[in-house]
Amino acid sequence: MIDYRGRARSFLDWGERIIMIKQDGALLVHQPFMREPINWQPSGSKTNFSIKDGKIILQSHHKKPPEKMK
């Protein structure tokens, strides 16, 4: 599940995703098909991890422009 708030707003319900966090801080979320990511955060983003109710929670934020993805 993905909840993005920033330059726009989007929500993706539960589904299979491939998540890539690059060394420069960029975060890319891909679906099992198509070449382009379905959601992404630009380089310079900070990503934190936690576990809640047995699920891994990723939270990524970027300062300029202000963006958040969970």
All heavy atoms as TSV, in Angstrom:
chain	resi	resn	atom	element	x	y	z
A	1	MET	N	N	0.856	-1.161	0.000
A	1	MET	CA	C	0.000	0.000	0.000
A	1	MET	C	C	0.908	1.231	0.000
A	1	MET	O	O	1.930	1.247	0.673
A	1	MET	CB	C	-0.882	-0.018	1.252
A	1	MET	CG	C	-1.821	1.120	1.341
A	1	MET	SD	S	-3.020	0.968	2.679
A	1	MET	CE	C	-1.950	0.991	4.106
A	2	ILE	N	N	0.545	2.239	-0.763
A	2	ILE	CA	C	1.363	3.442	-0.872
A	2	ILE	C	C	0.481	4.677	-0.722
A	2	ILE	O	O	-0.547	4.799	-1.389
A	2	ILE	CB	C	2.100	3.505	-2.224
A	2	ILE	CG1	C	3.023	2.307	-2.362
A	2	ILE	CG2	C	2.862	4.816	-2.363
A	2	ILE	CD1	C	3.604	2.137	-3.728
A	3	ASP	N	N	0.910	5.573	0.170
A	3	ASP	CA	C	0.235	6.854	0.358
A	3	ASP	C	C	1.271	7.946	0.117
A	3	ASP	O	O	2.238	8.064	0.870
A	3	ASP	CB	C	-0.334	6.940	1.770
A	3	ASP	CG	C	-1.183	8.183	1.988
A	3	ASP	OD1	O	-1.510	8.871	1.008
A	3	ASP	OD2	O	-1.524	8.448	3.157
A	4	TYR	N	N	1.091	8.717	-0.943
A	4	TYR	CA	C	2.031	9.778	-1.326
A	4	TYR	C	C	1.361	11.133	-1.163
A	4	TYR	O	O	0.207	11.321	-1.576
A	4	TYR	CB	C	2.490	9.601	-2.774
A	4	TYR	CG	C	3.186	10.829	-3.314
A	4	TYR	CD1	C	4.523	11.061	-3.015
A	4	TYR	CD2	C	2.505	11.766	-4.064
A	4	TYR	CE1	C	5.167	12.208	-3.474
A	4	TYR	CE2	C	3.135	12.907	-4.524
A	4	TYR	CZ	C	4.455	13.121	-4.227
A	4	TYR	OH	O	5.089	14.246	-4.664
A	5	ARG	N	N	2.083	12.076	-0.573
A	5	ARG	CA	C	1.603	13.453	-0.449
A	5	ARG	C	C	2.758	14.387	-0.765
A	5	ARG	O	O	3.833	14.255	-0.197
A	5	ARG	CB	C	1.104	13.723	0.963
A	5	ARG	CG	C	-0.081	12.875	1.327
A	5	ARG	CD	C	-0.433	13.014	2.768
A	5	ARG	NE	N	-1.424	12.001	3.107
A	5	ARG	CZ	C	-2.294	12.139	4.076
A	5	ARG	NH1	N	-2.295	13.219	4.818
A	5	ARG	NH2	N	-3.157	11.184	4.322
A	6	GLY	N	N	2.523	15.298	-1.682
A	6	GLY	CA	C	3.575	16.227	-2.077
A	6	GLY	C	C	3.091	17.110	-3.197
A	6	GLY	O	O	2.083	17.782	-3.060
A	7	ARG	N	N	3.796	17.077	-4.341
A	7	ARG	CA	C	3.403	17.884	-5.499
A	7	ARG	C	C	2.014	17.504	-5.983
A	7	ARG	O	O	1.327	18.274	-6.625
A	7	ARG	CB	C	4.410	17.696	-6.634
A	7	ARG	CG	C	5.789	18.245	-6.295
A	7	ARG	CD	C	6.834	17.739	-7.238
A	7	ARG	NE	N	7.088	16.337	-6.900
A	7	ARG	CZ	C	7.457	15.400	-7.738
A	7	ARG	NH1	N	7.620	15.682	-9.004
A	7	ARG	NH2	N	7.674	14.181	-7.342
A	8	ALA	N	N	1.598	16.299	-5.677
A	8	ALA	CA	C	0.261	15.793	-5.976
A	8	ALA	C	C	-0.119	14.912	-4.794
A	8	ALA	O	O	0.542	14.936	-3.759
A	8	ALA	CB	C	0.270	14.996	-7.276
A	9	ARG	N	N	-1.154	14.119	-4.930
A	9	ARG	CA	C	-1.524	13.159	-3.899
A	9	ARG	C	C	-1.971	11.886	-4.598
A	9	ARG	O	O	-2.714	11.931	-5.576
A	9	ARG	CB	C	-2.651	13.696	-3.037
A	9	ARG	CG	C	-3.037	12.688	-1.971
A	9	ARG	CD	C	-3.446	13.322	-0.703
A	9	ARG	NE	N	-3.588	12.249	0.285
A	9	ARG	CZ	C	-4.447	12.243	1.244
A	9	ARG	NH1	N	-5.254	13.264	1.396
A	9	ARG	NH2	N	-4.510	11.243	2.076
A	10	SER	N	N	-1.493	10.734	-4.097
A	10	SER	CA	C	-1.918	9.466	-4.687
A	10	SER	C	C	-1.973	8.402	-3.610
A	10	SER	O	O	-1.302	8.495	-2.587
A	10	SER	CB	C	-0.975	9.030	-5.818
A	10	SER	OG	O	0.312	8.739	-5.311
A	11	PHE	N	N	-2.794	7.403	-3.856
A	11	PHE	CA	C	-2.944	6.278	-2.947
A	11	PHE	C	C	-3.055	5.006	-3.785
A	11	PHE	O	O	-3.841	4.960	-4.724
A	11	PHE	CB	C	-4.193	6.433	-2.074
A	11	PHE	CG	C	-4.415	5.278	-1.151
A	11	PHE	CD1	C	-3.719	5.194	0.044
A	11	PHE	CD2	C	-5.295	4.274	-1.482
A	11	PHE	CE1	C	-3.906	4.122	0.906
A	11	PHE	CE2	C	-5.493	3.197	-0.633
A	11	PHE	CZ	C	-4.794	3.121	0.552
A	12	LEU	N	N	-2.242	4.002	-3.450
A	12	LEU	CA	C	-2.334	2.698	-4.099
A	12	LEU	C	C	-2.690	1.683	-3.031
A	12	LEU	O	O	-2.032	1.620	-1.984
A	12	LEU	CB	C	-1.004	2.294	-4.737
A	12	LEU	CG	C	-0.562	3.098	-5.938
A	12	LEU	CD1	C	0.850	2.703	-6.344
A	12	LEU	CD2	C	-1.516	2.871	-7.093
A	13	ASP	N	N	-3.710	0.892	-3.278
A	13	ASP	CA	C	-4.127	-0.131	-2.329
A	13	ASP	C	C	-3.119	-1.272	-2.319
A	13	ASP	O	O	-2.170	-1.286	-3.089
A	13	ASP	CB	C	-5.531	-0.631	-2.677
A	13	ASP	CG	C	-6.318	-1.066	-1.455
A	13	ASP	OD1	O	-5.741	-1.142	-0.354
A	13	ASP	OD2	O	-7.526	-1.324	-1.605
A	14	TRP	N	N	-3.328	-2.249	-1.467
A	14	TRP	CA	C	-2.419	-3.384	-1.328
A	14	TRP	C	C	-2.163	-4.057	-2.675
A	14	TRP	O	O	-3.076	-4.185	-3.493
A	14	TRP	CB	C	-2.989	-4.413	-0.358
A	14	TRP	CG	C	-3.082	-3.890	1.039
A	14	TRP	CD1	C	-4.215	-3.447	1.661
A	14	TRP	CD2	C	-2.026	-3.735	1.968
A	14	TRP	NE1	N	-3.907	-3.018	2.929
A	14	TRP	CE2	C	-2.568	-3.189	3.146
A	14	TRP	CE3	C	-0.660	-3.994	1.923
A	14	TRP	CZ2	C	-1.802	-2.906	4.269
A	14	TRP	CZ3	C	0.099	-3.709	3.051
A	14	TRP	CH2	C	-0.472	-3.176	4.199
A	15	GLY	N	N	-0.927	-4.465	-2.897
A	15	GLY	CA	C	-0.557	-5.154	-4.129
A	15	GLY	C	C	0.915	-5.506	-4.113
A	15	GLY	O	O	1.654	-5.131	-3.203
A	16	GLU	N	N	1.348	-6.233	-5.118
A	16	GLU	CA	C	2.756	-6.609	-5.232
A	16	GLU	C	C	3.545	-5.444	-5.792
A	16	GLU	O	O	3.169	-4.844	-6.795
A	16	GLU	CB	C	2.902	-7.818	-6.157
A	16	GLU	CG	C	2.335	-9.082	-5.573
A	16	GLU	CD	C	2.581	-10.286	-6.479
A	16	GLU	OE1	O	3.586	-10.279	-7.211
A	16	GLU	OE2	O	1.758	-11.197	-6.443
A	17	ARG	N	N	4.655	-5.115	-5.128
A	17	ARG	CA	C	5.506	-4.020	-5.557
A	17	ARG	C	C	6.964	-4.416	-5.406
A	17	ARG	O	O	7.319	-5.232	-4.560
A	17	ARG	CB	C	5.295	-2.756	-4.701
A	17	ARG	CG	C	3.866	-2.296	-4.515
A	17	ARG	CD	C	3.285	-1.690	-5.787
A	17	ARG	NE	N	2.039	-0.985	-5.553
A	17	ARG	CZ	C	0.848	-1.561	-5.490
A	17	ARG	NH1	N	0.737	-2.855	-5.595
A	17	ARG	NH2	N	-0.238	-0.836	-5.315
A	18	ILE	N	N	7.804	-3.809	-6.190
A	18	ILE	CA	C	9.252	-3.933	-6.054
A	18	ILE	C	C	9.738	-2.549	-5.641
A	18	ILE	O	O	9.464	-1.556	-6.320
A	18	ILE	CB	C	9.913	-4.369	-7.375
A	18	ILE	CG1	C	9.412	-5.744	-7.771
A	18	ILE	CG2	C	11.433	-4.346	-7.239
A	18	ILE	CD1	C	9.770	-6.136	-9.188
A	19	ILE	N	N	10.452	-2.468	-4.528
A	19	ILE	CA	C	10.925	-1.186	-4.014
A	19	ILE	C	C	12.441	-1.147	-4.116
A	19	ILE	O	O	13.124	-2.055	-3.656
A	19	ILE	CB	C	10.481	-0.989	-2.554
A	19	ILE	CG1	C	8.953	-1.018	-2.473
A	19	ILE	CG2	C	11.044	0.318	-1.999
A	19	ILE	CD1	C	8.423	-1.087	-1.072
A	20	MET	N	N	12.950	-0.074	-4.711
A	20	MET	CA	C	14.392	0.116	-4.850
A	20	MET	C	C	14.756	1.423	-4.155
A	20	MET	O	O	14.175	2.468	-4.442
A	20	MET	CB	C	14.773	0.190	-6.326
A	20	MET	CG	C	16.248	0.365	-6.552
A	20	MET	SD	S	16.694	0.639	-8.296
A	20	MET	CE	C	15.699	-0.530	-9.165
A	21	ILE	N	N	15.706	1.350	-3.226
A	21	ILE	CA	C	16.225	2.548	-2.579
A	21	ILE	C	C	17.667	2.693	-3.036
A	21	ILE	O	O	18.506	1.843	-2.746
A	21	ILE	CB	C	16.138	2.445	-1.051
A	21	ILE	CG1	C	14.690	2.194	-0.638
A	21	ILE	CG2	C	16.683	3.718	-0.409
A	21	ILE	CD1	C	14.519	1.824	0.810
A	22	LYS	N	N	17.941	3.757	-3.762
A	22	LYS	CA	C	19.264	3.952	-4.342
A	22	LYS	C	C	20.190	4.672	-3.365
A	22	LYS	O	O	19.738	5.306	-2.412
A	22	LYS	CB	C	19.129	4.725	-5.647
A	22	LYS	CG	C	18.333	3.925	-6.690
A	22	LYS	CD	C	18.003	4.732	-7.909
A	22	LYS	CE	C	19.246	5.122	-8.657
A	22	LYS	NZ	N	18.948	5.829	-9.913
A	23	GLN	N	N	21.479	4.573	-3.617
A	23	GLN	CA	C	22.499	5.156	-2.759
A	23	GLN	C	C	22.326	6.672	-2.606
A	23	GLN	O	O	22.637	7.236	-1.559
A	23	GLN	CB	C	23.875	4.834	-3.318
A	23	GLN	CG	C	25.006	5.237	-2.414
A	23	GLN	CD	C	26.336	4.748	-2.947
A	23	GLN	OE1	O	26.424	4.114	-3.990
A	23	GLN	NE2	N	27.396	5.041	-2.224
A	24	ASP	N	N	21.785	7.345	-3.624
A	24	ASP	CA	C	21.599	8.803	-3.552
A	24	ASP	C	C	20.325	9.206	-2.817
A	24	ASP	O	O	19.996	10.377	-2.726
A	24	ASP	CB	C	21.627	9.423	-4.946
A	24	ASP	CG	C	20.459	9.007	-5.827
A	24	ASP	OD1	O	19.619	8.190	-5.399
A	24	ASP	OD2	O	20.392	9.501	-6.966
A	25	GLY	N	N	19.578	8.222	-2.298
A	25	GLY	CA	C	18.353	8.497	-1.547
A	25	GLY	C	C	17.082	8.362	-2.364
A	25	GLY	O	O	15.989	8.361	-1.796
A	26	ALA	N	N	17.195	8.278	-3.682
A	26	ALA	CA	C	15.999	8.102	-4.509
A	26	ALA	C	C	15.312	6.789	-4.166
A	26	ALA	O	O	15.969	5.789	-3.871
A	26	ALA	CB	C	16.363	8.125	-5.991
A	27	LEU	N	N	13.988	6.794	-4.165
A	27	LEU	CA	C	13.199	5.599	-3.881
A	27	LEU	C	C	12.257	5.380	-5.061
A	27	LEU	O	O	11.550	6.305	-5.468
A	27	LEU	CB	C	12.404	5.792	-2.590
A	27	LEU	CG	C	11.615	4.591	-2.119
A	27	LEU	CD1	C	11.671	4.497	-0.599
A	27	LEU	CD2	C	10.176	4.673	-2.568
A	28	LEU	N	N	12.275	4.192	-5.627
A	28	LEU	CA	C	11.433	3.855	-6.772
A	28	LEU	C	C	10.521	2.702	-6.400
A	28	LEU	O	O	10.962	1.718	-5.800
A	28	LEU	CB	C	12.293	3.440	-7.964
A	28	LEU	CG	C	13.374	4.430	-8.387
A	28	LEU	CD1	C	14.327	3.772	-9.361
A	28	LEU	CD2	C	12.759	5.669	-8.978
A	29	VAL	N	N	9.242	2.809	-6.761
A	29	VAL	CA	C	8.266	1.747	-6.508
A	29	VAL	C	C	7.741	1.272	-7.855
A	29	VAL	O	O	7.141	2.046	-8.604
A	29	VAL	CB	C	7.097	2.245	-5.632
A	29	VAL	CG1	C	6.103	1.118	-5.384
A	29	VAL	CG2	C	7.611	2.815	-4.310
A	30	HIS	N	N	8.017	0.000	-8.169
A	30	HIS	CA	C	7.581	-0.588	-9.436
A	30	HIS	C	C	6.515	-1.637	-9.185
A	30	HIS	O	O	6.509	-2.298	-8.150
A	30	HIS	CB	C	8.761	-1.271	-10.146
A	30	HIS	CG	C	9.736	-0.316	-10.742
A	30	HIS	ND1	N	9.613	0.161	-12.025
A	30	HIS	CD2	C	10.862	0.258	-10.234
A	30	HIS	CE1	C	10.623	0.984	-12.281
A	30	HIS	NE2	N	11.388	1.059	-11.212
A	31	GLN	N	N	5.625	-1.792	-10.164
A	31	GLN	CA	C	4.671	-2.894	-10.173
A	31	GLN	C	C	5.292	-4.044	-10.965
A	31	GLN	O	O	6.326	-3.853	-11.607
A	31	GLN	CB	C	3.357	-2.432	-10.796
A	31	GLN	CG	C	2.713	-1.305	-9.994
A	31	GLN	CD	C	1.328	-0.988	-10.461
A	31	GLN	OE1	O	0.385	-1.379	-9.818
A	31	GLN	NE2	N	1.208	-0.283	-11.568
A	32	PRO	N	N	4.681	-5.228	-10.936
A	32	PRO	CA	C	5.270	-6.363	-11.654
A	32	PRO	C	C	5.276	-6.208	-13.173
A	32	PRO	O	O	5.775	-7.049	-13.881
A	32	PRO	CB	C	4.382	-7.546	-11.253
A	32	PRO	CG	C	3.669	-7.130	-10.027
A	32	PRO	CD	C	3.545	-5.642	-10.108
A	33	PHE	N	N	4.718	-5.127	-13.695
A	33	PHE	CA	C	4.689	-4.888	-15.140
A	33	PHE	C	C	5.016	-3.422	-15.406
A	33	PHE	O	O	5.074	-2.623	-14.478
A	33	PHE	CB	C	3.311	-5.242	-15.725
A	33	PHE	CG	C	2.171	-4.641	-14.950
A	33	PHE	CD1	C	1.724	-3.374	-15.241
A	33	PHE	CD2	C	1.572	-5.331	-13.912
A	33	PHE	CE1	C	0.693	-2.798	-14.519
A	33	PHE	CE2	C	0.529	-4.767	-13.187
A	33	PHE	CZ	C	0.091	-3.503	-13.496
A	34	MET	N	N	5.252	-3.077	-16.617
A	34	MET	CA	C	5.618	-1.733	-17.070
A	34	MET	C	C	7.044	-1.366	-16.659
A	34	MET	O	O	7.591	-1.910	-15.725
A	34	MET	CB	C	4.626	-0.672	-16.599
A	34	MET	CG	C	3.230	-0.896	-17.146
A	34	MET	SD	S	1.986	0.230	-16.511
A	34	MET	CE	C	2.629	1.825	-16.940
A	35	ARG	N	N	7.628	-0.427	-17.391
A	35	ARG	CA	C	9.023	-0.038	-17.181
A	35	ARG	C	C	9.157	1.106	-16.188
A	35	ARG	O	O	10.092	1.147	-15.403
A	35	ARG	CB	C	9.631	0.368	-18.527
A	35	ARG	CG	C	11.082	0.768	-18.458
A	35	ARG	CD	C	11.656	1.022	-19.837
A	35	ARG	NE	N	10.896	1.969	-20.609
A	35	ARG	CZ	C	11.297	3.195	-20.911
A	35	ARG	NH1	N	12.459	3.627	-20.511
A	35	ARG	NH2	N	10.542	3.986	-21.635
A	36	GLU	N	N	8.238	2.042	-16.190
A	36	GLU	CA	C	8.312	3.225	-15.339
A	36	GLU	C	C	7.794	2.928	-13.928
A	36	GLU	O	O	6.865	2.146	-13.758
A	36	GLU	CB	C	7.484	4.361	-15.946
A	36	GLU	CG	C	7.960	4.809	-17.303
A	36	GLU	CD	C	9.351	5.417	-17.274
A	36	GLU	OE1	O	9.690	6.100	-16.304
A	36	GLU	OE2	O	10.111	5.170	-18.234
A	37	PRO	N	N	8.385	3.579	-12.909
A	37	PRO	CA	C	7.880	3.377	-11.552
A	37	PRO	C	C	6.477	3.964	-11.394
A	37	PRO	O	O	6.128	4.947	-12.042
A	37	PRO	CB	C	8.888	4.125	-10.677
A	37	PRO	CG	C	9.547	5.109	-11.581
A	37	PRO	CD	C	9.506	4.507	-12.955
A	38	ILE	N	N	5.699	3.365	-10.525
A	38	ILE	CA	C	4.342	3.836	-10.250
A	38	ILE	C	C	4.382	5.017	-9.272
A	38	ILE	O	O	3.537	5.892	-9.308
A	38	ILE	CB	C	3.436	2.687	-9.759
A	38	ILE	CG1	C	1.978	3.102	-9.757
A	38	ILE	CG2	C	3.839	2.176	-8.407
A	38	ILE	CD1	C	1.356	3.160	-11.109
A	39	ASN	N	N	5.368	5.038	-8.395
A	39	ASN	CA	C	5.648	6.148	-7.478
A	39	ASN	C	C	7.153	6.256	-7.290
A	39	ASN	O	O	7.862	5.271	-7.452
A	39	ASN	CB	C	5.008	5.939	-6.104
A	39	ASN	CG	C	3.550	6.302	-6.063
A	39	ASN	OD1	O	2.708	5.430	-6.249
A	39	ASN	ND2	N	3.235	7.546	-5.808
A	40	TRP	N	N	7.606	7.443	-6.911
A	40	TRP	CA	C	9.038	7.610	-6.666
A	40	TRP	C	C	9.278	8.842	-5.806
A	40	TRP	O	O	8.435	9.724	-5.720
A	40	TRP	CB	C	9.810	7.713	-7.974
A	40	TRP	CG	C	9.425	8.881	-8.831
A	40	TRP	CD1	C	8.348	8.968	-9.664
A	40	TRP	CD2	C	10.087	10.138	-8.912
A	40	TRP	NE1	N	8.306	10.192	-10.269
A	40	TRP	CE2	C	9.370	10.941	-9.819
A	40	TRP	CE3	C	11.218	10.662	-8.318
A	40	TRP	CZ2	C	9.748	12.226	-10.136
A	40	TRP	CZ3	C	11.594	11.956	-8.643
A	40	TRP	CH2	C	10.865	12.716	-9.548
A	41	GLN	N	N	10.434	8.860	-5.169
A	41	GLN	CA	C	10.930	10.003	-4.428
A	41	GLN	C	C	12.276	10.377	-5.052
A	41	GLN	O	O	13.051	9.498	-5.417
A	41	GLN	CB	C	11.144	9.665	-2.952
A	41	GLN	CG	C	9.866	9.452	-2.166
A	41	GLN	CD	C	9.220	10.776	-1.801
A	41	GLN	OE1	O	8.576	11.387	-2.636
A	41	GLN	NE2	N	9.394	11.205	-0.581
A	42	PRO	N	N	12.586	11.663	-5.166
A	42	PRO	CA	C	13.822	12.078	-5.827
A	42	PRO	C	C	15.066	11.824	-4.976
A	42	PRO	O	O	14.976	11.535	-3.780
A	42	PRO	CB	C	13.612	13.576	-6.047
A	42	PRO	CG	C	12.650	13.984	-4.988
A	42	PRO	CD	C	11.770	12.799	-4.766
A	43	SER	N	N	16.232	11.976	-5.587
A	43	SER	CA	C	17.486	11.849	-4.852
A	43	SER	C	C	17.504	12.877	-3.719
A	43	SER	O	O	16.881	13.928	-3.813
A	43	SER	CB	C	18.685	12.047	-5.783
A	43	SER	OG	O	18.670	13.339	-6.329
A	44	GLY	N	N	18.186	12.533	-2.637
A	44	GLY	CA	C	18.211	13.386	-1.461
A	44	GLY	C	C	17.115	13.076	-0.464
A	44	GLY	O	O	17.058	13.686	0.598
A	45	SER	N	N	16.242	12.135	-0.788
A	45	SER	CA	C	15.181	11.738	0.140
A	45	SER	C	C	15.773	10.914	1.276
A	45	SER	O	O	16.811	10.274	1.126
A	45	SER	CB	C	14.112	10.907	-0.587
A	45	SER	OG	O	13.481	11.678	-1.579
A	46	LYS	N	N	15.105	10.927	2.400
A	46	LYS	CA	C	15.500	10.124	3.564
A	46	LYS	C	C	14.423	9.079	3.800
A	46	LYS	O	O	13.232	9.400	3.795
A	46	LYS	CB	C	15.640	10.993	4.819
A	46	LYS	CG	C	16.627	12.120	4.669
A	46	LYS	CD	C	18.033	11.607	4.559
A	46	LYS	CE	C	19.007	12.783	4.462
A	46	LYS	NZ	N	20.300	12.411	4.003
A	47	THR	N	N	14.833	7.829	3.991
A	47	THR	CA	C	13.894	6.724	4.195
A	47	THR	C	C	14.143	6.089	5.551
A	47	THR	O	O	15.282	5.819	5.912
A	47	THR	CB	C	14.039	5.675	3.077
A	47	THR	OG1	O	13.799	6.312	1.813
A	47	THR	CG2	C	13.041	4.548	3.242
A	48	ASN	N	N	13.069	5.868	6.292
A	48	ASN	CA	C	13.119	5.200	7.592
A	48	ASN	C	C	12.291	3.930	7.536
A	48	ASN	O	O	11.318	3.848	6.782
A	48	ASN	CB	C	12.566	6.113	8.690
A	48	ASN	CG	C	13.372	7.373	8.837
A	48	ASN	OD1	O	14.575	7.311	9.018
A	48	ASN	ND2	N	12.724	8.511	8.742
A	49	PHE	N	N	12.667	2.949	8.351
A	49	PHE	CA	C	11.987	1.667	8.414
A	49	PHE	C	C	11.482	1.435	9.828
A	49	PHE	O	O	12.130	1.815	10.794
A	49	PHE	CB	C	12.955	0.524	8.088
A	49	PHE	CG	C	13.632	0.649	6.765
A	49	PHE	CD1	C	14.789	1.404	6.614
A	49	PHE	CD2	C	13.108	0.010	5.660
A	49	PHE	CE1	C	15.417	1.519	5.400
A	49	PHE	CE2	C	13.729	0.118	4.427
A	49	PHE	CZ	C	14.880	0.874	4.297
A	50	SER	N	N	10.335	0.776	9.948
A	50	SER	CA	C	9.836	0.322	11.244
A	50	SER	C	C	8.974	-0.914	11.006
A	50	SER	O	O	8.638	-1.253	9.866
A	50	SER	CB	C	9.034	1.425	11.945
A	50	SER	OG	O	7.905	1.787	11.184
A	51	ILE	N	N	8.624	-1.591	12.078
A	51	ILE	CA	C	7.744	-2.762	11.997
A	51	ILE	C	C	6.552	-2.499	12.909
A	51	ILE	O	O	6.713	-2.112	14.065
A	51	ILE	CB	C	8.468	-4.050	12.419
A	51	ILE	CG1	C	9.611	-4.331	11.444
A	51	ILE	CG2	C	7.484	-5.225	12.463
A	51	ILE	CD1	C	10.445	-5.539	11.790
A	52	LYS	N	N	5.350	-2.673	12.361
A	52	LYS	CA	C	4.124	-2.473	13.129
A	52	LYS	C	C	3.150	-3.587	12.774
A	52	LYS	O	O	2.880	-3.811	11.595
A	52	LYS	CB	C	3.516	-1.111	12.809
A	52	LYS	CG	C	2.299	-0.782	13.633
A	52	LYS	CD	C	1.781	0.606	13.336
A	52	LYS	CE	C	0.564	0.897	14.183
A	52	LYS	NZ	N	0.023	2.223	13.881
A	53	ASP	N	N	2.667	-4.283	13.772
A	53	ASP	CA	C	1.723	-5.387	13.570
A	53	ASP	C	C	2.254	-6.408	12.572
A	53	ASP	O	O	1.520	-6.915	11.724
A	53	ASP	CB	C	0.354	-4.865	13.122
A	53	ASP	CG	C	-0.287	-3.937	14.135
A	53	ASP	OD1	O	-0.093	-4.162	15.355
A	53	ASP	OD2	O	-0.982	-2.988	13.724
A	54	GLY	N	N	3.567	-6.677	12.620
A	54	GLY	CA	C	4.179	-7.672	11.752
A	54	GLY	C	C	4.401	-7.215	10.317
A	54	GLY	O	O	4.770	-8.015	9.460
A	55	LYS	N	N	4.202	-5.929	10.038
A	55	LYS	CA	C	4.401	-5.395	8.688
A	55	LYS	C	C	5.562	-4.412	8.691
A	55	LYS	O	O	5.725	-3.627	9.620
A	55	LYS	CB	C	3.135	-4.694	8.203
A	55	LYS	CG	C	1.957	-5.622	8.029
A	55	LYS	CD	C	0.743	-4.850	7.561
A	55	LYS	CE	C	-0.409	-5.760	7.300
A	55	LYS	NZ	N	-1.109	-6.175	8.511
A	56	ILE	N	N	6.363	-4.427	7.624
A	56	ILE	CA	C	7.449	-3.467	7.464
A	56	ILE	C	C	6.851	-2.168	6.930
A	56	ILE	O	O	6.136	-2.173	5.925
A	56	ILE	CB	C	8.531	-3.988	6.500
A	56	ILE	CG1	C	9.170	-5.245	7.067
A	56	ILE	CG2	C	9.580	-2.913	6.247
A	56	ILE	CD1	C	10.130	-5.915	6.109
A	57	ILE	N	N	7.144	-1.074	7.605
A	57	ILE	CA	C	6.669	0.247	7.194
A	57	ILE	C	C	7.872	1.059	6.724
A	57	ILE	O	O	8.843	1.212	7.452
A	57	ILE	CB	C	5.994	0.996	8.375
A	57	ILE	CG1	C	4.928	0.133	9.064
A	57	ILE	CG2	C	5.448	2.338	7.914
A	57	ILE	CD1	C	3.730	-0.186	8.216
A	58	LEU	N	N	7.800	1.567	5.496
A	58	LEU	CA	C	8.833	2.462	4.958
A	58	LEU	C	C	8.229	3.858	4.896
A	58	LEU	O	O	7.117	4.020	4.393
A	58	LEU	CB	C	9.226	2.058	3.537
A	58	LEU	CG	C	9.995	0.777	3.394
A	58	LEU	CD1	C	9.361	-0.089	2.346
A	58	LEU	CD2	C	11.398	1.119	3.007
A	59	GLN	N	N	8.952	4.838	5.382
A	59	GLN	CA	C	8.522	6.221	5.266
A	59	GLN	C	C	9.664	7.012	4.644
A	59	GLN	O	O	10.774	7.008	5.171
A	59	GLN	CB	C	8.143	6.798	6.623
A	59	GLN	CG	C	6.921	6.135	7.201
A	59	GLN	CD	C	6.479	6.772	8.514
A	59	GLN	OE1	O	7.218	7.522	9.142
A	59	GLN	NE2	N	5.276	6.467	8.921
A	60	SER	N	N	9.382	7.646	3.518
A	60	SER	CA	C	10.386	8.419	2.804
A	60	SER	C	C	9.919	9.862	2.740
A	60	SER	O	O	8.743	10.131	2.491
A	60	SER	CB	C	10.571	7.850	1.401
A	60	SER	OG	O	11.538	8.581	0.697
A	61	HIS	N	N	10.836	10.794	2.982
A	61	HIS	CA	C	10.472	12.200	2.873
A	61	HIS	C	C	11.582	12.980	2.186
A	61	HIS	O	O	12.745	12.622	2.234
A	61	HIS	CB	C	10.139	12.795	4.247
A	61	HIS	CG	C	11.329	12.902	5.160
A	61	HIS	ND1	N	11.785	11.853	5.911
A	61	HIS	CD2	C	12.159	13.936	5.421
A	61	HIS	CE1	C	12.847	12.234	6.602
A	61	HIS	NE2	N	13.094	13.500	6.315
A	62	HIS	N	N	11.165	14.038	1.535
A	62	HIS	CA	C	12.067	14.927	0.806
A	62	HIS	C	C	11.702	16.347	1.223
A	62	HIS	O	O	10.523	16.676	1.339
A	62	HIS	CB	C	11.876	14.735	-0.709
A	62	HIS	CG	C	12.916	15.401	-1.520
A	62	HIS	ND1	N	12.707	16.624	-2.122
A	62	HIS	CD2	C	14.174	15.027	-1.838
A	62	HIS	CE1	C	13.802	16.962	-2.783
A	62	HIS	NE2	N	14.711	16.017	-2.623
A	63	LYS	N	N	12.706	17.205	1.464
A	63	LYS	CA	C	12.442	18.549	1.985
A	63	LYS	C	C	12.010	19.557	0.918
A	63	LYS	O	O	11.053	20.282	1.103
A	63	LYS	CB	C	13.659	19.074	2.732
A	63	LYS	CG	C	13.866	18.364	4.043
A	63	LYS	CD	C	14.968	19.007	4.843
A	63	LYS	CE	C	15.110	18.263	6.167
A	63	LYS	NZ	N	16.099	18.886	7.022
A	64	LYS	N	N	12.751	19.641	-0.204
A	64	LYS	CA	C	12.441	20.618	-1.251
A	64	LYS	C	C	12.343	19.928	-2.584
A	64	LYS	O	O	13.378	19.482	-3.086
A	64	LYS	CB	C	13.516	21.699	-1.302
A	64	LYS	CG	C	13.240	22.878	-0.452
A	64	LYS	CD	C	14.219	23.981	-0.755
A	64	LYS	CE	C	13.869	25.234	-0.003
A	64	LYS	NZ	N	14.818	26.293	-0.231
A	65	PRO	N	N	11.209	19.812	-3.192
A	65	PRO	CA	C	9.921	20.213	-2.672
A	65	PRO	C	C	9.466	19.256	-1.564
A	65	PRO	O	O	9.873	18.098	-1.557
A	65	PRO	CB	C	8.984	20.126	-3.890
A	65	PRO	CG	C	9.612	19.087	-4.758
A	65	PRO	CD	C	11.097	19.218	-4.532
A	66	PRO	N	N	8.602	19.720	-0.649
A	66	PRO	CA	C	8.164	18.842	0.440
A	66	PRO	C	C	7.295	17.691	-0.082
A	66	PRO	O	O	6.287	17.917	-0.733
A	66	PRO	CB	C	7.379	19.768	1.360
A	66	PRO	CG	C	7.011	20.949	0.525
A	66	PRO	CD	C	8.042	21.044	-0.555
A	67	GLU	N	N	7.748	16.463	0.178
A	67	GLU	CA	C	7.048	15.263	-0.272
A	67	GLU	C	C	7.178	14.191	0.801
A	67	GLU	O	O	8.218	14.093	1.449
A	67	GLU	CB	C	7.651	14.704	-1.560
A	67	GLU	CG	C	7.649	15.659	-2.702
A	67	GLU	CD	C	8.365	15.071	-3.909
A	67	GLU	OE1	O	9.603	15.164	-3.952
A	67	GLU	OE2	O	7.680	14.504	-4.773
A	68	LYS	N	N	6.147	13.359	0.931
A	68	LYS	CA	C	6.179	12.225	1.859
A	68	LYS	C	C	5.546	11.020	1.185
A	68	LYS	O	O	4.548	11.146	0.473
A	68	LYS	CB	C	5.384	12.523	3.130
A	68	LYS	CG	C	5.980	13.602	3.979
A	68	LYS	CD	C	5.144	13.825	5.219
A	68	LYS	CE	C	5.739	14.951	6.043
A	68	LYS	NZ	N	4.966	15.189	7.275
A	69	MET	N	N	6.148	9.870	1.418
A	69	MET	CA	C	5.575	8.623	0.926
A	69	MET	C	C	5.665	7.586	2.038
A	69	MET	O	O	6.680	7.468	2.703
A	69	MET	CB	C	6.328	8.104	-0.307
A	69	MET	CG	C	5.710	6.861	-0.899
A	69	MET	SD	S	6.710	6.058	-2.198
A	69	MET	CE	C	7.017	7.371	-3.320
A	70	LYS	N	N	4.576	6.879	2.256
A	70	LYS	CA	C	4.554	5.822	3.269
A	70	LYS	C	C	4.124	4.548	2.600
A	70	LYS	O	O	3.203	4.514	1.816
A	70	LYS	CB	C	3.567	6.178	4.386
A	70	LYS	CG	C	3.463	5.155	5.470
A	70	LYS	CD	C	2.525	5.624	6.554
A	70	LYS	CE	C	2.371	4.578	7.618
A	70	LYS	NZ	N	1.414	4.952	8.634
